[in-house]
Amino acid sequence: MPQRSPRRGWSHPHLKAFVERRTHAYPLVVALLLGASASACDRESATQEAPAAAAAAVDTPLAAGTANENTTEPEEIYFDLTRFDWYRQGRPLVHNGRSYMPQADPIPADVELREAGSYEGVTYYAAENASEPVYTLYVPVYYRYWQRFTSPPGS
């Protein structure tokens, strides 16, 4: 049985030659594997067409909704109303001395809107044909979507 040398590994002469021959073969094996995988990729690309795009390009925002195309386009959209202290703290929007609180989820506006004022950095809108006192105000929170703020009648 071969003796193991503490410094050089196995002392058997044939084992040393065997290990040296095998280590010279590693670069050749790696090169062959890389070549085989590259040719497999080329073969697949030659037989398959490129996949179609996942969705067709659109010129309008995806959240267009069913809103009337003639509705007001605001100058600024408030994607995150929580940037404003009054909203984050749960205080109402105030217009002409009346308090308005947010209602439900944003909706596409189905009426023509006009700018009605600004409250602590947020521009809000009312229906074009609404007369004072206005019971519903709108704040743009996404493309063509508006957060409604309502004030109960008699408040």
Backbone bond lengths (Angstrom), bond angles and torsions (degrees), N, CA, C in turn:
res aa  C-N    CA-C-N  psi(-1)  N-CA   C-N-CA  omega(-1)  CA-C   N-CA-C  phi
1 M - - - 1.446 - - 1.522 108.82 -
2 P 1.307 116.93 136.40 1.473 119.20 -178.10 1.513 111.13 -67.53
3 Q 1.292 114.53 147.17 1.463 121.70 178.62 1.528 109.48 -93.81
4 R 1.289 115.94 142.25 1.467 120.52 179.05 1.514 108.67 -92.70
5 S 1.297 115.10 124.90 1.458 120.77 177.70 1.515 108.19 -84.19
6 P 1.328 119.75 137.48 1.450 121.02 -178.44 1.522 113.14 -64.77
7 R 1.317 119.44 -23.09 1.464 120.77 -174.98 1.515 113.24 -105.49
8 R 1.301 120.51 -32.18 1.456 122.05 -170.53 1.525 113.97 -115.54
9 G 1.268 120.76 9.21 1.452 120.42 -179.13 1.515 110.34 85.34
10 W 1.332 116.22 -137.25 1.464 121.22 -177.55 1.522 109.88 -77.60
11 S 1.298 115.35 141.19 1.465 119.42 -177.74 1.521 112.63 -94.58
12 H 1.315 118.50 -3.80 1.457 121.62 -178.90 1.522 108.89 -70.29
13 P 1.336 120.31 128.28 1.470 122.51 -174.79 1.525 113.39 -66.32
14 H 1.346 118.26 -35.40 1.467 120.05 -178.66 1.532 111.56 -70.91
15 L 1.317 116.23 -32.20 1.457 120.53 -179.96 1.525 110.93 -65.94
16 K 1.315 117.27 -39.93 1.462 121.18 179.47 1.534 110.47 -62.63
17 A 1.310 118.35 -44.03 1.461 122.51 179.46 1.520 110.59 -65.52
18 F 1.344 116.89 -38.72 1.461 121.80 179.11 1.531 111.19 -62.69
19 V 1.335 116.31 -45.67 1.464 121.12 179.95 1.522 110.59 -65.16
20 E 1.309 119.16 -40.70 1.460 121.83 -179.71 1.530 111.13 -64.62
21 R 1.348 117.47 -39.49 1.456 120.58 178.57 1.519 111.29 -65.62
22 R 1.311 116.94 -39.45 1.466 120.47 -178.17 1.523 111.92 -69.65
23 T 1.327 119.13 -37.65 1.460 120.60 -178.91 1.517 111.92 -69.93
24 H 1.331 118.24 -26.09 1.464 120.23 176.14 1.525 111.29 -73.24
25 A 1.316 117.63 -20.31 1.461 121.46 -178.24 1.527 112.49 -83.65
26 Y 1.324 118.88 -17.73 1.468 120.97 -177.71 1.523 113.87 -58.54
27 P 1.324 120.59 -47.25 1.483 118.54 178.94 1.532 112.21 -60.70
28 L 1.329 117.84 -35.05 1.446 120.94 179.15 1.527 110.68 -67.17
29 V 1.310 117.33 -42.56 1.466 121.20 179.40 1.524 110.60 -63.72
30 V 1.335 117.33 -42.92 1.466 121.34 179.44 1.527 110.29 -63.24
31 A 1.315 117.45 -42.94 1.465 120.90 179.76 1.529 110.98 -63.57
32 L 1.323 117.63 -40.92 1.465 120.51 178.58 1.523 111.67 -65.17
33 L 1.323 117.65 -41.29 1.466 120.23 179.02 1.521 111.94 -64.79
34 L 1.322 116.89 -42.15 1.466 119.83 178.49 1.523 111.26 -64.73
35 G 1.308 116.67 -41.20 1.459 120.41 178.46 1.520 111.79 -63.68
36 A 1.319 116.98 -41.36 1.466 120.71 179.76 1.525 111.13 -65.38
37 S 1.326 117.23 -41.76 1.463 119.26 -179.54 1.528 111.01 -68.87
38 A 1.330 117.32 -35.95 1.461 119.98 178.98 1.523 110.71 -67.46
39 S 1.318 117.29 -39.67 1.462 118.72 179.67 1.522 111.19 -70.11
40 A 1.320 117.68 -30.86 1.463 120.31 176.48 1.520 110.36 -66.25
41 C 1.330 117.28 -39.24 1.469 120.62 178.11 1.520 110.67 -65.22
42 D 1.332 117.05 -41.63 1.460 120.22 179.24 1.516 111.10 -64.14
43 R 1.327 117.45 -38.18 1.449 121.76 -179.77 1.522 110.68 -65.00
44 E 1.347 117.47 -40.20 1.459 120.53 178.82 1.517 111.88 -66.81
45 S 1.330 116.82 -41.36 1.459 119.29 -177.86 1.527 111.58 -69.31
46 A 1.331 117.62 -27.79 1.454 120.01 179.55 1.523 111.18 -74.43
47 T 1.336 117.90 -28.82 1.450 120.07 -175.98 1.529 113.36 -95.75
48 Q 1.317 118.16 -18.26 1.447 120.58 -177.46 1.520 110.47 -113.53
49 E 1.332 115.18 142.60 1.450 119.61 175.40 1.522 109.30 -81.91
50 A 1.299 115.92 158.56 1.461 119.91 176.86 1.518 109.14 -65.11
51 P 1.335 117.86 142.14 1.469 119.47 -179.66 1.525 111.16 -66.30
52 A 1.312 115.17 149.10 1.466 120.67 178.16 1.516 109.41 -70.35
53 A 1.307 116.89 157.42 1.460 121.07 178.00 1.523 109.65 -61.25
54 A 1.330 115.89 148.46 1.461 120.55 -177.54 1.527 111.45 -65.29
55 A 1.306 117.72 -34.24 1.461 121.08 -179.77 1.523 108.55 -149.29
56 A 1.281 115.02 150.68 1.459 119.86 178.40 1.522 109.79 -71.19
57 A 1.306 116.44 149.15 1.459 120.53 177.69 1.525 109.69 -67.53
58 V 1.320 115.63 141.52 1.458 120.25 179.73 1.516 109.49 -124.13
59 D 1.329 115.35 147.83 1.456 120.46 178.90 1.518 112.20 -96.87
60 T 1.319 117.12 -12.71 1.460 120.72 -179.52 1.511 108.93 -111.71
61 P 1.327 117.77 155.57 1.463 119.97 178.76 1.524 110.63 -60.25
62 L 1.324 116.06 146.57 1.451 120.61 -178.55 1.526 112.25 -66.47
63 A 1.331 117.14 -25.71 1.464 120.83 -178.16 1.516 111.00 -93.41
64 A 1.313 116.83 39.50 1.453 120.25 -176.57 1.523 112.32 -65.89
65 G 1.308 117.33 -27.06 1.462 120.28 177.20 1.514 111.80 64.26
66 T 1.325 114.85 -160.62 1.455 120.21 -179.24 1.518 111.19 -110.17
67 A 1.315 116.16 21.22 1.461 120.32 -176.99 1.520 110.65 -66.05
68 N 1.297 114.81 153.88 1.445 122.72 175.59 1.529 108.28 -61.80
69 E 1.318 117.37 133.45 1.461 121.02 -177.92 1.532 112.10 -66.94
70 N 1.323 118.80 -16.41 1.456 121.57 -178.17 1.524 113.10 -91.50
71 T 1.319 118.60 6.06 1.458 120.00 -178.27 1.522 110.55 -68.05
72 T 1.312 114.29 160.60 1.453 122.05 -176.81 1.519 111.57 -63.01
73 E 1.326 116.30 136.06 1.464 121.79 172.89 1.524 106.69 -99.54
74 P 1.325 118.54 111.32 1.463 120.70 -176.92 1.524 111.96 -71.38
75 E 1.332 115.30 155.84 1.460 120.03 177.25 1.520 111.19 -73.52
76 E 1.329 117.25 -31.48 1.461 121.40 179.93 1.522 109.29 -133.77
77 I 1.328 115.35 140.27 1.459 121.70 176.28 1.523 107.47 -111.63
78 Y 1.314 116.29 132.15 1.464 121.98 -176.79 1.528 108.66 -99.59
79 F 1.329 116.06 83.22 1.451 121.34 -177.57 1.526 112.11 -62.64
80 D 1.319 117.16 -28.61 1.460 121.21 -177.82 1.527 109.33 -135.16
81 L 1.317 116.01 92.32 1.470 119.97 -179.94 1.529 112.22 -66.69
82 T 1.331 117.75 -18.77 1.467 119.63 -179.42 1.530 111.96 -68.57
83 R 1.329 118.07 -4.96 1.468 120.71 172.78 1.520 111.29 -67.98
84 F 1.327 116.47 -20.54 1.455 121.44 -175.05 1.528 109.47 -99.51
85 D 1.330 114.93 129.04 1.475 120.59 -175.99 1.524 112.58 -55.24
86 W 1.314 117.48 -46.14 1.468 120.01 -176.10 1.525 111.69 -58.61
87 Y 1.330 117.29 -40.20 1.466 120.76 -179.21 1.528 110.58 -73.55
88 R 1.324 115.74 -45.14 1.461 120.81 -179.12 1.527 111.70 -61.18
89 Q 1.325 116.56 -34.40 1.468 121.36 -179.00 1.530 112.73 -85.22
90 G 1.326 117.38 -0.82 1.464 120.79 177.37 1.515 114.43 79.66
91 R 1.342 116.12 16.70 1.467 119.06 177.67 1.522 109.64 -81.18
92 P 1.315 118.03 154.04 1.473 120.74 -178.78 1.529 112.17 -77.67
93 L 1.321 115.07 157.79 1.457 122.45 169.07 1.529 105.28 -77.93
94 V 1.320 118.58 133.62 1.468 121.35 -176.86 1.526 109.10 -113.17
95 H 1.344 114.99 127.16 1.469 122.42 178.48 1.528 107.45 -134.99
96 N 1.334 116.94 120.75 1.474 123.11 179.99 1.536 112.07 51.50
97 G 1.318 116.09 40.77 1.455 121.22 176.66 1.522 115.04 80.26
98 R 1.314 118.22 -0.12 1.475 121.99 178.89 1.528 109.47 -102.19
99 S 1.310 116.32 146.18 1.473 122.36 178.52 1.521 110.37 -96.63
100 Y 1.324 115.89 135.35 1.463 122.77 -179.58 1.524 108.56 -125.38
101 M 1.323 116.57 130.13 1.466 122.08 179.78 1.528 109.77 -112.35
102 P 1.350 116.84 148.27 1.470 119.49 179.80 1.531 111.46 -64.92
103 Q 1.313 115.21 145.31 1.462 121.73 -178.22 1.522 110.72 -125.36
104 A 1.320 117.14 124.52 1.467 124.89 171.87 1.530 112.52 51.11
105 D 1.314 115.39 -154.30 1.458 122.04 -178.20 1.524 110.52 -88.99
106 P 1.336 117.12 158.54 1.466 119.46 175.12 1.529 110.82 -59.59
107 I 1.333 114.94 148.73 1.462 121.56 -177.61 1.524 109.97 -132.13
108 P 1.335 118.03 158.45 1.456 119.12 169.37 1.530 107.98 -73.38
109 A 1.294 117.28 133.72 1.466 120.24 -178.84 1.518 109.48 -72.85
110 D 1.336 115.85 133.50 1.455 119.70 -179.89 1.525 111.78 -107.18
111 V 1.338 116.29 13.60 1.463 121.81 178.11 1.527 108.73 -131.67
112 E 1.321 114.83 158.75 1.463 120.18 174.03 1.525 107.73 -73.84
113 L 1.332 116.92 133.08 1.465 120.94 -175.93 1.520 111.10 -112.59
114 R 1.329 114.29 152.18 1.473 121.34 174.47 1.515 107.63 -127.18
115 E 1.316 116.24 150.99 1.464 119.88 177.32 1.526 108.88 -66.35
116 A 1.343 116.05 128.74 1.460 120.26 -177.08 1.514 113.02 -109.29
117 G 1.322 117.67 -17.67 1.459 119.88 179.86 1.515 111.84 158.49
118 S 1.330 113.69 -169.52 1.454 120.57 -179.93 1.524 107.95 -140.22
119 Y 1.323 116.29 140.14 1.459 120.57 179.06 1.524 109.27 -132.47
120 E 1.307 116.52 115.76 1.470 124.39 178.23 1.525 112.48 43.15
121 G 1.328 115.73 50.01 1.460 121.64 174.52 1.515 116.00 93.36
122 V 1.325 118.39 -2.63 1.467 121.60 -178.75 1.525 109.40 -116.07
123 T 1.333 116.26 121.47 1.459 121.56 176.52 1.527 108.19 -82.75
124 Y 1.326 116.46 132.63 1.457 120.59 -179.29 1.521 109.71 -124.31
125 Y 1.322 114.91 161.83 1.451 122.35 -172.50 1.526 109.68 -128.74
126 A 1.340 114.89 159.17 1.468 122.14 175.90 1.524 107.31 -131.85
127 A 1.310 116.01 163.77 1.462 120.53 177.24 1.525 108.89 -61.48
128 E 1.320 116.23 140.32 1.466 122.68 -177.46 1.518 111.52 -54.78
129 N 1.311 118.13 -39.63 1.462 121.29 -175.55 1.534 113.30 -96.34
130 A 1.330 117.93 8.30 1.471 120.64 -179.17 1.525 110.41 -76.79
131 S 1.324 114.63 138.00 1.465 119.10 176.42 1.525 108.58 -108.47
132 E 1.322 115.42 160.65 1.469 119.89 179.80 1.514 109.70 -72.18
133 P 1.270 120.27 140.59 1.462 126.21 -1.49 1.529 111.14 -78.96
134 V 1.323 115.94 137.89 1.458 122.50 178.69 1.526 107.78 -83.76
135 Y 1.319 116.89 133.32 1.461 120.33 -179.03 1.524 113.46 -98.09
136 T 1.342 117.20 -18.88 1.472 120.56 179.65 1.518 109.70 -131.87
137 L 1.321 115.48 128.07 1.465 122.74 173.63 1.524 107.85 -115.13
138 Y 1.326 115.90 156.66 1.458 121.60 -177.23 1.522 109.92 -127.49
139 V 1.341 116.39 137.40 1.457 122.44 175.10 1.529 106.90 -121.87
140 P 1.349 117.63 127.11 1.468 119.17 -179.76 1.530 110.60 -71.73
141 V 1.354 116.18 123.21 1.461 120.05 -177.79 1.528 112.78 -120.24
142 Y 1.310 117.04 -8.18 1.455 122.15 176.02 1.521 106.15 -162.39
143 Y 1.333 117.85 168.21 1.450 120.97 -179.73 1.526 109.72 -56.54
144 R 1.336 115.87 113.85 1.463 124.63 179.30 1.526 114.46 65.49
145 Y 1.315 117.68 12.04 1.465 121.36 176.16 1.518 109.17 -115.85
146 W 1.309 115.06 139.74 1.451 122.12 -173.01 1.528 110.60 -128.68
147 Q 1.320 115.46 139.01 1.471 120.02 172.48 1.507 107.05 -89.35
148 R 1.331 116.48 124.20 1.465 120.73 178.41 1.517 110.49 -83.16
149 F 1.312 115.90 139.55 1.459 123.45 172.45 1.530 105.66 -122.74
150 T 1.311 116.69 125.76 1.456 119.22 -176.88 1.521 110.90 -120.96
151 S 1.325 113.35 153.56 1.459 122.48 175.50 1.531 106.53 -124.94
152 P 1.307 117.23 126.63 1.466 118.09 -178.35 1.530 111.11 -63.53
153 P 1.328 118.15 144.85 1.462 120.95 177.19 1.535 109.87 -57.99
154 G 1.304 116.20 140.79 1.449 122.19 178.67 1.513 114.63 84.87
155 S 1.336 117.67 0.98 1.480 118.69 179.32 1.501 111.68 -92.95
